[in-house]
Structure formats: structure tokens, C-alpha cells
């Protein structure tokens, strides 16, 4: 399976994912947090995600039920990934952090209705 690498803006936090297509199964979420983040996300199984550096630079934000864990670099503030509340065995990564992957077209991005779960 192909591997893709990603990084926060300052480069302290790096990760990799394994997926057949980095631009498939993309989504935005309309919950109160994700609306403010305005991020395009790509879910992968937790076994296909690897944090390769920067564990010490990661900050975690939990809210509402405390199940979802949203991670961001404490140095540059960029959200890199989160553990999903609705599928805790999945990690959703910020597609904008992937190296060498173009930004997707709007018609490639789905919507997850998280607003009802706030």
C-alpha cells in the first residue's frame, strides 16, 4: 500500500499514513470545532497511521464527551490529526499537512454531520 508523509507547519510534528489513495474518502465535519478549523480530513485505520516525530510537541484538545482527541502542534498551532469519536479505531488526518498531495476539488469532499452530536 502507498505511504504518504505529513508535517505541521514548523516541522516538529511528522506522521505517515498508508492508504491506496490520499484523495479518497475525504470529508469536512460541521460540528462546532471542525467548522472553526475548516479542515479537510482523511480517515485511516489507526494501524495505518504512524506518528514519526514530535510526540513531545503535540497538544491534545478534548471536548463534549471527551472521546475524540484533536491533536495540534504546540509550536506552530497546526492541527495535524484526531482520533474520531464515532470510529475510535480511526485517525483522521489534515489533508493539508500531506507532503506533495494537491488540494482536492470541492466535489471530492463529503460532509459528516457532527453538528447534531455537539
Residue pairs with C-beta under 8 A, 6 or more apart in sequence:
1 18
1 19
1 20
1 48
2 18
2 19
2 20
2 22
3 16
3 17
3 18
4 16
4 17
4 18
4 19
4 22
4 98
4 99
4 100
4 101
5 14
5 15
5 16
5 52
5 98
5 99
6 14
6 15
6 16
6 17
6 80
6 93
6 94
6 97
6 98
6 99
7 13
7 14
7 15
7 80
7 97
7 99
8 14
8 54
8 57
8 72
8 73
8 75
8 76
8 78
8 80
8 97
9 73
9 76
9 77
9 78
10 73
10 75
10 76
10 78
12 53
12 54
12 57
12 73
12 75
12 76
13 51
13 53
13 54
13 57
13 58
13 71
13 73
13 78
13 80
14 51
14 52
14 53
14 54
15 49
15 50
15 51
15 52
15 80
15 81
15 93
15 97
16 49
16 50
16 52
17 42
17 44
17 48
17 49
17 50
17 91
17 93
17 98
18 44
18 48
19 42
19 44
19 48
22 42
22 95
22 98
22 101
23 42
23 95
23 101
23 102
23 104
23 108
25 42
25 43
25 110
26 40
26 41
26 42
26 95
26 104
26 108
26 109
26 110
27 40
27 41
27 43
27 92
27 109
27 110
27 111
27 112
28 34
28 38
28 39
28 40
28 41
28 109
28 110
28 111
28 112
29 35
29 41
29 111
29 112
29 113
29 114
30 111
30 112
30 113
30 114
30 115
31 114
31 115
31 117
31 118
32 115
32 118
33 61
33 63
33 70
34 41
34 114
37 79
39 79
39 94
39 95
39 96
40 94
40 95
40 96
40 103
40 104
40 109
41 82
41 92
41 93
41 94
41 95
42 92
42 93
42 95
42 98
43 84
43 87
43 90
43 91
43 92
44 90
44 91
44 92
44 93
45 89
45 90
45 91
46 83
46 89
46 90
46 91
49 81
49 91
49 93
51 58
54 73
57 73
57 74
57 75
58 71
58 72
58 73
58 74
58 80
59 71
59 72
59 73
59 74
60 69
60 70
60 71
61 69
61 70
61 71
61 72
62 68
62 69
62 70
64 117
64 118
65 85
67 85
67 88
68 82
68 83
68 84
68 85
69 82
69 83
70 79
70 82
71 79
71 80
71 81
71 82
72 78
72 79
72 80
73 80
78 94
78 97
79 94
80 93
80 94
80 97
81 91
81 92
81 93
81 94
81 97
82 91
82 92
83 90
83 91
84 90
84 91
84 92
85 117
86 112
86 114
86 117
95 101
95 103
95 104
96 103
